[in-house]
Structure formats: C-alpha cells, structure tokens
Amino acid sequence: LPLRLSAEERDLPGTLAVRGEVMFDDASFQAVNRARAEAGREPFANPRNAAAGLIRRLEPEAVAQAHLSIFFYDVLLVEGGARPDTHWAELAALDAWGFPTEPHRRRVRDLDAIAAFHADMAERRDRLGYEIDGVVVKLDPIGQRDRLGTRHRSPRWAVAWKFPPRQEVTTLEDITVQVGTTGILTPVALLKPVDVSGVTVARASLHNTDEVKRKDVAPGDRVRIARAGDVIPEVVGRVEKAPRGRQPFSMPAECPSCGTETVREGAYVLCPAGLACPAQLRGRIRHMAGREALDINGLGDRTVARLVDRGMVRDPADLFRLGRDDFLKLEGFAERSARQLAEAIQGARRPSLARFLFALAIPHVGRRIAGQLARAFGSLDAVRKAKAEDIAALEGIGPEVAGAVAAFFADPDNRKVLDRLDAAGVRPEPAETSGGPAPLQGLTLVFTGELDGFSRREAEDAAEARGARATGSVSGNTDYVVAGRNPGSKLDEAKEKGIPVIDEDAFRAMLEEGT
C-alpha cells in the first residue's frame, strides 16, 4: 500500500477513495508457513483465510512481517477533480497514482473475446504467482454502470466467470448420514484426507439420495474431489469402474438419531419425529440461540448437546426454565459463566417478532421473509392464524413459502411448542405494520459503540422492523455505520471504505422519517 501517491499534487483530487483486495502471493505464503512450521506452529491451510485472519488482528507489525500484497480495482469517490468516465481509464489512473493493479486485463468488445481471455487466464493461472479462481467480466462505461445499479449483494454490471475447480483423487472410506434441524437426512462422504488447492479435505456433503445415485459412489470407491468455487468440497464422481459385488449406498429406513421410520419427500429423506428427535432438537436450539435469532450469548454447540443429551431440555421452552444452578451441573461451567448464561437466556424472553419468527426455523423462512411477515401481520397471533393465500399475497413470497409457513403453524406439535414457550414467558414484541413497502428496505446498517436510547439488539431490531438489514461487520454492501460512544474498529473500517457514518440522533431520525 503506497504511503504517498506518485502523481504531482496538482494532478490529484482533493478527496479520493479507492477499493482493493489484500492477498498473499505464493512466495510470501510459503515463507510464512515455513516460519510457522519452524516455530512449531500449525501452518495456515490456505492463503485466503490466512490473509483475512491477519488483517482482522489489526496488528500492523504482524501484518508487515507477513508481506501481504494488495491489488486495487475500483475508484469509489473523487472530489475536487474529474472522475474517469470508463473503468479502463480508472485502472490507468490508479496505476498513475501509484496504486498496484492486477496487470492481466483486457478490454474487449464481444463474447468471443471474453471467452478467449478466460481460456488464456485458465491456462496461465498456475504461473501467476498468486491464486485466482476465475475472471471478472465488467461493463466499461461508468455512466452505464450507474444506470444499471447494484443488487443487494452484487452489481448488475459485473459477473464472475469461474474456472473449472481443481480436482484430486482419494478414497471414499464411508458414507454417514446427518440429521438436520428440519429433519432432512443428508449423506456425507468421509474421505481419506487429501490436499485440494492447499486445503485438506476429509469430508464432503453428498446432498441427497438422488445425488448419490447419480454419481454412483459407494464406500471403498476411488473418487475425484473438487472444491466448488475453490471453496466448498465436492465429490465429482467415481474414477474407476465399480468393483463386482460392491454394495451400493442406500438411505437408512430409520433415523440414525432417534430410530423413527424415515419418509421420502421428493429428492429428500426426512425424519418425521420433529423435536422428539435429539438431532433435530439440538439443531433447533442452536438455531434459536444464534446471533440473528434470539442472540443468546454463551449457548454454544457443546452446551446445547449436553443439555439435550442429559434430558435437561426436551423442547425449546425448557431452555427458559433453566437457571444458574442447572448450568453449574454441566462440565466447564463456573459460577460466573453459569450466571451469565442464565441471564442471557432470561434476557431473550422478549425478542422482536421478526427475530422470533426466524428463530422458529420455519422451512424457507430466512431473516428477510421473517421481517416481511412481522411487518405484514404485526403479532404472533396474527401470523399463526394467517392462511396460505394471505401469506402468498405478500410481495416476493410464492406459494411454496406461503404453504410452508401455514403448514408450520397448523402442525399440532408446533402449536404445543409455541404454547409452552408462551407459558415460559417467551412473548415476542408486536411489530409495526405497514401496508406499503418498508421505509428502510434494502439498506444495510452496522452498529458500533454504545447508544444511549437502545441496546445493540434493540437498535438492530428497530432497523430491521423497517426493512433494513443489520449486520455485524463492515463490507462493501454496508450503507451506513451507526456510531455511538466508544466505537470500535468498525468506525475506522467505515472511514477507510468511504461508508457514511451517522450518530444516534441521525439514526433516530432515519427510523422516524424512513430516509
């Protein structure tokens, strides 16, 4: 990162904001891992995660020793000077100012030229000296970009064209079956560990029984492994001819967690036992405690498993009847940690309606749809009584999602759980209803520091009740950072990225005015 730009001062704009990507080149990554190994420390698995972890440490000396690199690729803001009118000219300007840019770029005019560049880079990727997994095709004129705009997570004027994933061959040693939060049984391949693009892969999801049949794999087979997008492990298929007498894999007739007879629904095999199934109960409790649901700090996976396995929690309502003394019975809890977890659980009794609906793990209902249901119906009782056609009438909700929501609340077992939660004092706050679009729809907010009139959760709930999305980290998708007293590093990140920072008064005005 240049500490001083190379252009003459008269050639520079008064204010300039640029965007780049920090990375490890191959030589630096190998040097860091060699030093870690010599010091008796575990080497980093891959350059992407290693670079991200070093940056998050916010320790300049440690980062400097790692010899990270950076490529700049975007001009975000120019004030006091003319902004280039094409992306090609922006990259040239970045070069002139002294910002490092990726040199392998080409301006083209048709699809054939794009394909030729993609093929050329795929052939050259191993000689670049740093890892890439594809190329990005971008529209050049800035004015046309501005008119096309940006989706929630990505621009309409750019698309990534990935390379075929790198593959390695190993032995599929076994196929086990996991039971998910909603009862779906997922076959998982247990592999003889193999290095794929710098990451050791020992397991990979096989998704469903149809996928296993399509790929025709079974324990003992030699299989080809890839990382989809150079990230997610995937079994591509069998390498050799299937040996004679090989036993094909089949999904179990009984749930491996509770022994209930399984049922087939489309491509999936499910356990219909619901919360009577320990695996589903553990999953539901973990989901309910998550940060984007009831946000019960300190209730991790191991604690949830112990509570379920010891019979202390048989449905979500039991969780809210536990106190400090109950947690002291569990290994690893001392007086302070037991008290803090008990207080966190009791503090989650009055969530916003949107958070509560998300916490229920209703099929197909994520944060956005949970917020939409809350704003449309206003209360839990109204959501419980809503018919599928009423839900499907909401913008962006189709018949499949509407049917899943209505079926969830019509299910007698789910009704009993909701009644027991109510009896345990878990009662979501009513939401403000609006017939029109949410006033803050599409905005992404990040909160840092202490607010006078809100707890962190209250502020996030207030924003989400009006259609915004509250996240825990600053990114290129963040629209505003709300800063209170004693803000943390998120404030510095916002300033570095040119993201608007507002105070609590401005946030209140935003809530009141919807702007």
N, C-alpha and C positions, 0 to 999 in steps of 0.2 A: 504494500500500500504506500504510494508516494506521500511523503510528509509535506512536500512543496510541489506545486504543479510546474511543469516545464515551460509553459507559454509565458509570454510577456504579460505584465499586469494589465496593460491597456487592452489586451485581447481576451481577458477573462470577464465573465458576467459577474455582477455583484453578488448574487447568490446562485449556487449550483448544487443540485442534489443528484447523485448517481447511485446505481444499484449494481452489485456484483455478487459473485459466488466464491466463497472460500473453499479451498480444496487442498488435498495432499497430492503432490506428484509422486510417481512411483519411487524415485530415488529417495526422497525425504521420508516416505512411509516406511521403506525398508530400513533406513537408518534409524528411525525412531524405534521400530520393533527390535532391531539388533541391540540397541541400547537397553531397552526394557528387558530383553532376554538375558543380557549380561548382568543386569542388576537383580536377576531372579524374579522379575515381574512377568505377568501374563502378557503376551503380545496382543496388540489390537487385532480384531477379527477382520476389519475391512476399513479402507480409507475414509469412506463417507461418514460412518458412525464415529470414527476416531476424531475427524476434523470437527464434527458437531460437538462432541464431548469436550474437546479442548477449548473451543470458543465459549461454551456455557460456563466454564470455570472462571472466566473473567480474571485470569491471572496473566498479565502481559509477559512476564518473564518466561513462564512455562510455554506460552504460545510461541514466543520468539525462538525458543530453543527447538521447537518442532519444525521450523522452516516451512510453514504453510504458504501456499500461493493463493492468488486471487485473480479472477478474470472479471472485468466489468463489461456489462452488456446492455445497459439502459440509462438514458438520461431522464430523470424524473421531473426535474424542475430547473428552469432557467429564468432568473430575474435580473434585469439590468443588462440584457444582451439578447441577441436573436437566437432562438432555438432552431436547430437544423430542421428542415421540412421532410427529411427522409431518414429512415433508420440507418441506411448505409452511410449517410453523412454524419449521423450521431456517432457511429463507431469510429469514423475518421477523426471526429473532434475529440473523442476520448483518447485516441492514440496521440493526437497533437498535444493534449493537456498532460500527458504522461501516465495515463491510466493503462495498466496492462489489459489487453483484449485478446480473445482467442483468435489466432491468425487464420485458421482454416474456415473461411467463409466465402460464400459465392453469391452474387446477385444474378438471379435467373428470371426467365420470362414465361416458362411453360412447364407442364408436368413432367415431360421427358427429361428436362434439365434437372428438375428436383430429384427424380429417380436416379439419374446418373451421379449426382452429388452424394446421395445416400449410399449408393453402391461403392463409390470411391472411398468414403469415410469408413464404411464397414470393413473394407479391405485394409485400410491404413490404421485402424483403431489400436492395434497391438504395438504400433511403432510411435505412438504419440508421446508416450512418457507419462500419461495420466489416464485414468479410467473414464470412459464415456459409454453410454448405453443407447445412443441414438443421435439424431439431429433434430433441430427445431426449425420448422418452416414458418417464416414470418412475413406479414404484409409490410411492404417498404414505406409507402407514403404515410406520414404521421396523421395528416388530416383524415384519411380514410380509416385509420385505426380509431381515432377519436369518435367517428360516426358509428363504427361497429360496436364500440364499448366493450364491457367486461362482464362475464358471468360472475356468480358468487365466488368461484374458486379459480377461474381461468379466463384469459382474454379470448375474445372471438377472433382475433386477428393473428393467432399463433396456434400451431399444433405440433406436438412431438411425434416424430416417426422413429419408433424404437428399432433397434437391431434385433435379429433373432437371438434368443437367450443362449448363453454359453451352456454347454452340456458336459456332464461327466457320467461314467458308468459305475454302478455299485450293485450290491446285493440287497434285495428286499427281504429282510430277515423275518418279518412278521407283519400282520395287519391287525391292529387293535381297533376298538370301537369306543368313541367318546360320546357321552350323552350331554347335549347342550341345554341351555336354560329353558328353551321351549319344548324340549323332549325329542328333538331331532337327533338321530343316531348318525354319527359321522365316522366313516372308516379312515384310519390314519396309518400311513405306511411307516414302519420302523425300519430304518436303513442302516447298513453298515456305514459308519461315518465316512463322508467323502468331502474333499475340498472343492467347492464350486465358486470360482472367481473370488478366492480369498476368504470364503466363509465356510465353516464346517457344517454340513447338513446331515442330520441324523434322523429327521422325521419330516413328513410332508402329508398334507391333507389329500385324501382321495375323493372328497366332496360327497359322493353318494353312491349307492349300489350300481346305478346305471353307468357311472364313470368308471368303476372298477371293471365292469363287464366290457365296456367299450375299449379300454386299454388292455384287457385280458392279462392282468397281472395277478400273481399269487405268491405266497411266501416261498422263498428259495429262488425266485427268478432273478436273473441279471437284468437290471433296468437302467434306463437313461434318465438322469436327473438334470433339471434346469432350474434357474431362478427367474421366474416371470418378472420382466422389467428389471432384471438383475437384483431382485429383492426377495420375492416370495418363492420358497422351494416348491417344486412341482415334479411329479412323476410323469415323464413324457410318454413312456411306453416300454415294452419289453424289447430286449436286444436280441436274444437268441430264441430259437424255436422252443416252444413249451415241451418239457420232457414228458415222455409217456407215463401215464399213471398219476400225473400231478393232480392234486386236489384243488379245484377252483374255490375261490373265496365266496362265502355267502353271508349275508347279514344274519345276526342271531335272531332266533324265534322269540327269545326272552330278553328283556332289558338287562344289560350287564350290571346295572347299579341296583335295581330293585327286584328283578325277576318277573316283572309284569310282561304278559304276552304283547309283543310289538304289533303294530299295524302299519300298513302301507298306504301312503297318500302321494300319488303321483310318483315323482322320482325319489321320494324320501321315505324312510322307515322311522316311525316315531314310537316312543313310549307314552301311552295314554294316562299314566299314573299321576301326572301333574306333581303337586307338592308332596305327594306320598313317596315320590322317588327322590332319594337323597341327592343324586347328582343334579336334578332339576332344582331342588330346594337350595342347594349350595349356590347354583348359578343365579337363582332369583335374588337371594340375599346379597350376593356380591354385586349384582347389577343395581339393586335398590340402594346400596351404600355408596355407589360411585359418585364421583365429583359432580357429574352432570345430572344426577338424580337427587337423592336426599343428602348427599355430601357428608357422610358420617366418617369423620377423620379418625383413623386408627383401627377401623374394622377391615383388616386385610384378609387375604385368601386363607391363610393358615388359621386365623381366629375363627372365620366362618366355618371352615371344615371341622374344627374341634367342637364348636357349638352344635353343629348338626350331628356329628358322629356320636357325641355324648348324650344326644337326646334333649339338650337344653333348648333347642329351637326346632319346632316341628312345623311351623309356618311363620310367615313374616311378622305376624302380630306378637309372637313370643319374644321377638327381639326387644320389643319396647316394654317388656315386663322384667327385663334383667337389670340388675343394679351392680354396684361396686363389688359386693361380696361374691356375686356369681362369677365375675371375671377373675377374682383372686384365686378361684379354684383351678384356673387354667394355667398351665406351664408358661412361664415367660412374663407373667403379669406381676407387677409390684403395686404398692398402694397408690402411687401417683398415676401410673398408666391405667390401672383399673378405674380409678375415679374419673380420669379424663375421658375414657371411652364411654362410661356410663353417662356422663354429662353430654357428650356429643350425640348419643342416641336420643336422650330426652330433648335436646335442642332441635332435633329433626322432626318433632311431632306436628309442626305447623308449616309444612312446605307450601310453596305456591302450587296452584292446581296444575300448571304445566309440568313442573318437576315431578309431582306425584304421578301424573299420568305416564310420564316417561319411565318412572321407577317401577311401574307395574309390569314392564316387559311385555306389553301387548304386541303380538306379531305385527310387523310392518310399521310400528309407531316409533319414530325417532323423535329427536328434540323438536324439529320443525313442525311435524304433524301434532305432537303433544301441545305445543303452543297454540296451534291453529284451533284445536278442539277446545282448549281452555278459553280462548277469546270468543269462540262462536257460542259456547253453551254456558259459560260463566261459573258453573258449580259442578261438583262431582255428581250430585243427584241428577242434574240435567243430562250429563254425559251418560250416566248409567241408563237413563230412560230413553235416550236417543235411538231412533230407528235407523237402519242401514241407509234408507233413502234420504233421511235428513243429513246424515254424515256425508253421503256421496254428493249432496248438493253443494258442499263447500268447494271453493276453488282449489284445484290441484289435487283433490282426493278422488280416486277412482273407486269403482265398485268392489275391487278385491280388498283394498284397505278398509273401506267402509264396512264390508261384511265381516272382516276380521275383528274390528272394534266392537261391532254389535254382538258378534258371537262370544267375544271375551266376557262382556258384561252380562250376557244371558246365561253363561255357564254357571250351574249351581255351586260348584266348588269355588269358583272365583268370587261369587257373591258372598259365600261364607267367609272367605279371607277378608274381603272388604268390610264386612260387618264386624269381624274380630279386630281389624285394625281400628275401626271407629271406636269399639269398646275399649281398646287400649289407649285411646286419646289421640290417635293419629288422624287429624282432620285438616285437609288442605284448605288454604285460604281461597275464597272466591276470587275469580278473575274479572277484570273489567271487560265488558262485552262491547263489541263494535260491529255494526252492520257493514262497514266499508273496509278497505284494506288497512292493515296495521300501520300506524303512522311512522314507525321506525323500521318497517320491513326492508330487509336487505342490508342493513347496517351491521357491522361487526365492531364491538366495543371490547376494550381491555381495561381493567381497573388495577390501579396500583396505589399504595399508601392507605391512610386511614381517612374515612369520610365521617363527618360529624353526624349526619342525619340517617346514615344507612350502615348496616353491617355489609361486608362484602357480598354475602348471599342475597341480602335484601336488594342491594343495588343491581345485581345481575338479574334477579327475578323481575324487578321493575322494568328493566330494559327489555327483557325477553317477553314480558306481558304486552309490550307494544310492538313486538315483531322483530326486535333486534336479536343478534346472536352475541352472547358473552363468552369470550374465550380466555384462556389463561396465559397465552403467550402472544407477543407482538410479531406480526408477519406482514407480508405484502398485501394480505387481504384485510388488514385492520383499517377501519375508517377513522376511529377516534380512540385516544387513550385518555381515560378519566383519572386525573392525578389528585390524590388527597395529601394529607400531611405525611411526612416521612416516606416519600415514594421510593421504590426500589429501582433496580436496574432497568425495568420496563420503560421508565421515563427516558433514560439515556438511549435505549433502543429506538424509541419513537422519534426522538430528535435526530438520531443518526439517519433514520429512514424517511424523514420528512413527513411523518404522520402527525396530523393535528392533535394537540394536547389541550384538553379542557379541564376546568376545575369543577367543584361540586355544584356551584351556582349555575354554571352553564349546563351541566348535566340535568339539574332540576328543570331548567327552562326547556331543555330538549324533551323531557318527559311530558311537560305541561303543554308544549306547543306542537310536539311531534315533528320537529325540524332539526 
